Amino acid sequence: MLNANNIEIIEKIGRLKKQKNAVILAHVYQRGEVQDIADYVGDSLDLSKKAVSTAADVIVFCGVQFMAETAAILNPQKVVLLPDKQAGCGLADLATVQQLKILKWKYPVAAVVSYVNSSAEIKAESDICCTSANAIEVVDSLPHEQILFVPDRNLGSHVAEHTNKEIILWNGYCYVHEKITAAQILLLRGRYPEAEVIVHPECTTDVRHLADFVGSTSQMSRHVSHSEKIRFIVGTEDNFVYRLKKDNPGKIFYPAGTLCKGMNEITLEKIRFALEQNKYRITVKNEIQTKARKALNFLD
């Protein structure tokens, strides 16, 4: 239940949005109260498309750094704000341009496919970007037989299981999903044998192979809504369960018990501050922006 202070903050946010022609986008890993005040809630692909289509002058991106960068790349004329400048992504931090250039030299005929969970600089060094929802489709669309997949080794191995192409894996991972173990899934399945196991492809191979369904958060959302099952064990960031419960009030969910520090940095107070002070504006250098936008052509 909202307390009086939160109600006041939410009302203030509403007034500021109107004054500044702003829109609030929130990832499904955000806190429940942040999701509730957003104009649009979704996964990386959904939010990227929404950032392009919005007529707002200001985009308040309730997510992490790389997401706000992507919005800025796709909307160079708009103001993109990240309510907490410390809201980073551990996975994106595991890929550097210097390392990528070395691997491009080592594998000169490979196409570089970078997961959208990467920095603007990495995107600019890539041939094309993908999301967890369309990674397999993007890889299969390329004429190259050798793919350098950056930076998530788990998503990359998931793609490798569903394509005939050679996938060269970057040794990066999302600590949120890496924390979900096969032992945890087996324990939950033992407690709730009637529950279906749904997991994100950023999970490790052994976890994915225990699942009944593997997909992005948007794909998991659709699967749950269409499933005749009532109970689900959910292998991804715990805040996603908040969204599932809200969209499927008659169903029961058991989270795996893992949270993203970067996603949880953003609060209602910080959103209000962002709108009041135009903080923290995310910009991308022109030369990086041009190259990265070309790699993001899966949106076209």
C-alpha positions as a Python dict, from the first residue, in 0.01 Angstrom:
ca = {
    (1, 'M'): (0, 0, 0),
    (2, 'L'): (128, 349, -85),
    (3, 'N'): (217, 574, 204),
    (4, 'A'): (138, 946, 211),
    (5, 'N'): (492, 1040, 110),
    (6, 'N'): (484, 815, -197),
    (7, 'I'): (146, 955, -302),
    (8, 'E'): (289, 1307, -284),
    (9, 'I'): (595, 1204, -489),
    (10, 'I'): (379, 1033, -752),
    (11, 'E'): (160, 1341, -786),
    (12, 'K'): (469, 1557, -827),
    (13, 'I'): (605, 1322, -1094),
    (14, 'G'): (274, 1347, -1280),
    (15, 'R'): (287, 1728, -1280),
    (16, 'L'): (649, 1735, -1395),
    (17, 'K'): (576, 1489, -1677),
    (18, 'K'): (308, 1719, -1816),
    (19, 'Q'): (526, 2030, -1782),
    (20, 'K'): (819, 1871, -1965),
    (21, 'N'): (632, 1647, -2209),
    (22, 'A'): (812, 1350, -2059),
    (23, 'V'): (751, 977, -2079),
    (24, 'I'): (864, 719, -1823),
    (25, 'L'): (987, 384, -1952),
    (26, 'A'): (1052, 104, -1701),
    (27, 'H'): (1212, -235, -1743),
    (28, 'V'): (1031, -534, -1592),
    (29, 'Y'): (1322, -575, -1346),
    (30, 'Q'): (1239, -243, -1180),
    (31, 'R'): (1080, -218, -835),
    (32, 'G'): (703, -263, -836),
    (33, 'E'): (628, 98, -745),
    (34, 'V'): (845, 218, -1035),
    (35, 'Q'): (667, -13, -1279),
    (36, 'D'): (334, 118, -1152),
    (37, 'I'): (404, 483, -1237),
    (38, 'A'): (565, 414, -1576),
    (39, 'D'): (389, 495, -1901),
    (40, 'Y'): (530, 180, -2051),
    (41, 'V'): (682, -135, -1899),
    (42, 'G'): (868, -395, -2103),
    (43, 'D'): (1191, -573, -2191),
    (44, 'S'): (1488, -430, -2380),
    (45, 'L'): (1342, -475, -2728),
    (46, 'D'): (999, -340, -2634),
    (47, 'L'): (1148, -38, -2460),
    (48, 'S'): (1386, 37, -2748),
    (49, 'K'): (1093, 42, -2990),
    (50, 'K'): (889, 256, -2752),
    (51, 'A'): (1175, 503, -2721),
    (52, 'V'): (1170, 545, -3099),
    (53, 'S'): (794, 584, -3131),
    (54, 'T'): (728, 822, -2843),
    (55, 'A'): (645, 1184, -2919),
    (56, 'A'): (780, 1298, -2581),
    (57, 'D'): (1061, 1550, -2557),
    (58, 'V'): (1207, 1382, -2250),
    (59, 'I'): (1256, 1009, -2187),
    (60, 'V'): (1306, 903, -1827),
    (61, 'F'): (1455, 559, -1858),
    (62, 'C'): (1409, 343, -1550),
    (63, 'G'): (1660, 76, -1630),
    (64, 'V'): (2038, 61, -1647),
    (65, 'Q'): (2307, 255, -1831),
    (66, 'F'): (2315, 60, -2158),
    (67, 'M'): (1936, 90, -2197),
    (68, 'A'): (1944, 467, -2158),
    (69, 'E'): (2236, 481, -2403),
    (70, 'T'): (2033, 284, -2657),
    (71, 'A'): (1744, 528, -2618),
    (72, 'A'): (1984, 820, -2667),
    (73, 'I'): (2133, 659, -2979),
    (74, 'L'): (1790, 608, -3131),
    (75, 'N'): (1661, 951, -3023),
    (76, 'P'): (1945, 1201, -3070),
    (77, 'Q'): (1707, 1498, -3059),
    (78, 'K'): (1545, 1398, -2731),
    (79, 'V'): (1661, 1433, -2372),
    (80, 'V'): (1723, 1091, -2216),
    (81, 'L'): (1749, 1079, -1837),
    (82, 'L'): (1871, 792, -1618),
    (83, 'P'): (1745, 858, -1262),
    (84, 'D'): (2056, 707, -1101),
    (85, 'K'): (2396, 740, -1269),
    (86, 'Q'): (2518, 435, -1075),
    (87, 'A'): (2254, 209, -1232),
    (88, 'G'): (2493, -9, -1428),
    (89, 'C'): (2496, -357, -1577),
    (90, 'G'): (2760, -605, -1463),
    (91, 'L'): (2728, -798, -1790),
    (92, 'A'): (2788, -491, -2007),
    (93, 'D'): (3092, -403, -1796),
    (94, 'L'): (3257, -737, -1886),
    (95, 'A'): (3311, -634, -2250),
    (96, 'T'): (3570, -376, -2356),
    (97, 'V'): (3643, -236, -2700),
    (98, 'Q'): (4012, -331, -2672),
    (99, 'Q'): (3924, -695, -2607),
    (100, 'L'): (3671, -696, -2890),
    (101, 'K'): (3921, -554, -3141),
    (102, 'I'): (4165, -831, -3052),
    (103, 'L'): (3900, -1097, -3114),
    (104, 'K'): (3794, -932, -3441),
    (105, 'W'): (4157, -955, -3555),
    (106, 'K'): (4171, -1322, -3444),
    (107, 'Y'): (3845, -1409, -3626),
    (108, 'P'): (3846, -1180, -3932),
    (109, 'V'): (3560, -1355, -4116),
    (110, 'A'): (3326, -1369, -3816),
    (111, 'A'): (3027, -1137, -3787),
    (112, 'V'): (3013, -959, -3452),
    (113, 'V'): (2670, -994, -3293),
    (114, 'S'): (2643, -795, -2973),
    (115, 'Y'): (2368, -847, -2722),
    (116, 'V'): (2188, -520, -2657),
    (117, 'N'): (2313, -556, -2298),
    (118, 'S'): (2640, -389, -2396),
    (119, 'S'): (2790, -41, -2404),
    (120, 'A'): (2744, 203, -2691),
    (121, 'E'): (3114, 158, -2774),
    (122, 'I'): (3073, -219, -2810),
    (123, 'K'): (2765, -171, -3028),
    (124, 'A'): (2965, 63, -3250),
    (125, 'E'): (3222, -214, -3306),
    (126, 'S'): (2952, -468, -3394),
    (127, 'D'): (2790, -573, -3719),
    (128, 'I'): (2448, -608, -3562),
    (129, 'C'): (2283, -614, -3220),
    (130, 'C'): (2027, -855, -3084),
    (131, 'T'): (1808, -901, -2779),
    (132, 'S'): (1731, -1219, -2588),
    (133, 'A'): (1400, -1227, -2774),
    (134, 'N'): (1546, -1223, -3125),
    (135, 'A'): (1906, -1350, -3086),
    (136, 'I'): (1852, -1674, -3277),
    (137, 'E'): (1662, -1496, -3555),
    (138, 'V'): (1933, -1230, -3589),
    (139, 'V'): (2215, -1487, -3606),
    (140, 'D'): (2030, -1695, -3866),
    (141, 'S'): (1964, -1385, -4077),
    (142, 'L'): (2335, -1325, -4137),
    (143, 'P'): (2526, -1471, -4434),
    (144, 'H'): (2827, -1545, -4212),
    (145, 'E'): (2889, -1899, -4090),
    (146, 'Q'): (3105, -1783, -3799),
    (147, 'I'): (2960, -1557, -3531),
    (148, 'L'): (3145, -1376, -3254),
    (149, 'F'): (2877, -1340, -2989),
    (150, 'V'): (2930, -1065, -2730),
    (151, 'P'): (2916, -1048, -2429),
    (152, 'D'): (2690, -1316, -2270),
    (153, 'R'): (2825, -1672, -2289),
    (154, 'N'): (2498, -1822, -2166),
    (155, 'L'): (2274, -1650, -2420),
    (156, 'G'): (2539, -1731, -2680),
    (157, 'S'): (2536, -2100, -2590),
    (158, 'H'): (2154, -2095, -2609),
    (159, 'V'): (2181, -1955, -2961),
    (160, 'A'): (2444, -2218, -3050),
    (161, 'E'): (2197, -2491, -2953),
    (162, 'H'): (1947, -2357, -3206),
    (163, 'T'): (2163, -2277, -3509),
    (164, 'N'): (2405, -2460, -3737),
    (165, 'K'): (2647, -2169, -3733),
    (166, 'E'): (2973, -2163, -3538),
    (167, 'I'): (2928, -1944, -3232),
    (168, 'I'): (3241, -1802, -3070),
    (169, 'L'): (3151, -1715, -2713),
    (170, 'W'): (3271, -1413, -2518),
    (171, 'N'): (3342, -1511, -2157),
    (172, 'G'): (3086, -1275, -2002),
    (173, 'Y'): (2780, -1344, -1794),
    (174, 'C'): (2497, -1180, -1601),
    (175, 'Y'): (2561, -1237, -1231),
    (176, 'V'): (2186, -1217, -1162),
    (177, 'H'): (2117, -1520, -1380),
    (178, 'E'): (2445, -1696, -1301),
    (179, 'K'): (2333, -1708, -937),
    (180, 'I'): (2039, -1929, -1034),
    (181, 'T'): (2167, -2287, -1005),
    (182, 'A'): (2036, -2623, -1117),
    (183, 'A'): (2024, -2723, -748),
    (184, 'Q'): (1791, -2429, -676),
    (185, 'I'): (1560, -2519, -962),
    (186, 'L'): (1550, -2883, -855),
    (187, 'L'): (1474, -2778, -497),
    (188, 'L'): (1187, -2555, -610),
    (189, 'R'): (1058, -2823, -844),
    (190, 'G'): (1063, -3069, -553),
    (191, 'R'): (858, -2827, -342),
    (192, 'Y'): (616, -2736, -620),
    (193, 'P'): (602, -3039, -854),
    (194, 'E'): (293, -2906, -1028),
    (195, 'A'): (470, -2581, -1127),
    (196, 'E'): (611, -2516, -1473),
    (197, 'V'): (973, -2396, -1484),
    (198, 'I'): (1033, -2089, -1702),
    (199, 'V'): (1380, -1934, -1727),
    (200, 'H'): (1569, -1663, -1912),
    (201, 'P'): (1831, -1766, -2173),
    (202, 'E'): (2095, -1576, -1972),
    (203, 'C'): (2078, -1868, -1727),
    (204, 'T'): (2345, -2137, -1740),
    (205, 'T'): (2309, -2436, -1970),
    (206, 'D'): (2222, -2682, -1693),
    (207, 'V'): (1946, -2451, -1567),
    (208, 'R'): (1806, -2399, -1916),
    (209, 'H'): (1799, -2773, -1976),
    (210, 'L'): (1587, -2820, -1662),
    (211, 'A'): (1329, -2567, -1779),
    (212, 'D'): (996, -2630, -1945),
    (213, 'F'): (1024, -2298, -2127),
    (214, 'V'): (1320, -2072, -2209),
    (215, 'G'): (1265, -1718, -2333),
    (216, 'S'): (1305, -1345, -2288),
    (217, 'T'): (1085, -1171, -2034),
    (218, 'S'): (838, -1071, -2306),
    (219, 'Q'): (829, -1430, -2431),
    (220, 'M'): (784, -1562, -2077),
    (221, 'S'): (501, -1314, -2023),
    (222, 'R'): (318, -1436, -2331),
    (223, 'H'): (382, -1800, -2241),
    (224, 'V'): (238, -1757, -1892),
    (225, 'S'): (-70, -1572, -2016),
    (226, 'H'): (-148, -1848, -2267),
    (227, 'S'): (-56, -2144, -2046),
    (228, 'E'): (-318, -2359, -1879),
    (229, 'K'): (-77, -2401, -1587),
    (230, 'I'): (-150, -2211, -1265),
    (231, 'R'): (190, -2226, -1092),
    (232, 'F'): (531, -2122, -1226),
    (233, 'I'): (890, -2132, -1103),
    (234, 'V'): (1052, -1819, -1248),
    (235, 'G'): (1423, -1819, -1330),
    (236, 'T'): (1510, -1455, -1379),
    (237, 'E'): (1533, -1131, -1178),
    (238, 'D'): (1278, -1141, -896),
    (239, 'N'): (1104, -810, -979),
    (240, 'F'): (974, -971, -1295),
    (241, 'V'): (742, -1175, -1073),
    (242, 'Y'): (571, -850, -972),
    (243, 'R'): (477, -795, -1335),
    (244, 'L'): (364, -1153, -1385),
    (245, 'K'): (138, -1135, -1080),
    (246, 'K'): (-12, -806, -1193),
    (247, 'D'): (-84, -936, -1544),
    (248, 'N'): (-199, -1282, -1428),
    (249, 'P'): (-387, -1236, -1098),
    (250, 'G'): (-519, -1593, -1093),
    (251, 'K'): (-175, -1753, -1115),
    (252, 'I'): (99, -1826, -859),
    (253, 'F'): (472, -1762, -904),
    (254, 'Y'): (783, -1881, -721),
    (255, 'P'): (1091, -1660, -781),
    (256, 'A'): (1441, -1805, -786),
    (257, 'G'): (1569, -1544, -539),
    (258, 'T'): (1801, -1315, -736),
    (259, 'L'): (1808, -935, -771),
    (260, 'C'): (1993, -690, -996),
    (261, 'K'): (2166, -418, -796),
    (262, 'G'): (2169, -175, -1088),
    (263, 'M'): (1798, -213, -1158),
    (264, 'N'): (1710, -162, -792),
    (265, 'E'): (1901, 166, -766),
    (266, 'I'): (1607, 359, -910),
    (267, 'T'): (1335, 482, -674),
    (268, 'L'): (1035, 714, -694),
    (269, 'E'): (1237, 987, -525),
    (270, 'K'): (1510, 960, -788),
    (271, 'I'): (1257, 977, -1072),
    (272, 'R'): (1118, 1298, -925),
    (273, 'F'): (1471, 1437, -888),
    (274, 'A'): (1551, 1341, -1248),
    (275, 'L'): (1252, 1538, -1378),
    (276, 'E'): (1316, 1835, -1149),
    (277, 'Q'): (1687, 1867, -1224),
    (278, 'N'): (1715, 1706, -1570),
    (279, 'K'): (1946, 1445, -1416),
    (280, 'Y'): (2124, 1237, -1523),
    (281, 'R'): (2131, 1310, -1894),
    (282, 'I'): (2274, 1033, -2108),
    (283, 'T'): (2452, 1131, -2428),
    (284, 'V'): (2659, 937, -2680),
    (285, 'K'): (2938, 1083, -2895),
    (286, 'N'): (2835, 1140, -3255),
    (287, 'E'): (3087, 901, -3410),
    (288, 'I'): (2986, 624, -3167),
    (289, 'Q'): (2618, 704, -3211),
    (290, 'T'): (2629, 669, -3591),
    (291, 'K'): (2802, 330, -3585),
    (292, 'A'): (2594, 195, -3297),
    (293, 'R'): (2270, 299, -3464),
    (294, 'K'): (2365, 101, -3773),
    (295, 'A'): (2420, -208, -3556),
    (296, 'L'): (2077, -153, -3400),
    (297, 'N'): (1905, -190, -3737),
    (298, 'F'): (1700, -486, -3609),
    (299, 'L'): (1452, -215, -3503),
    (300, 'D'): (1391, -104, -3862),
}
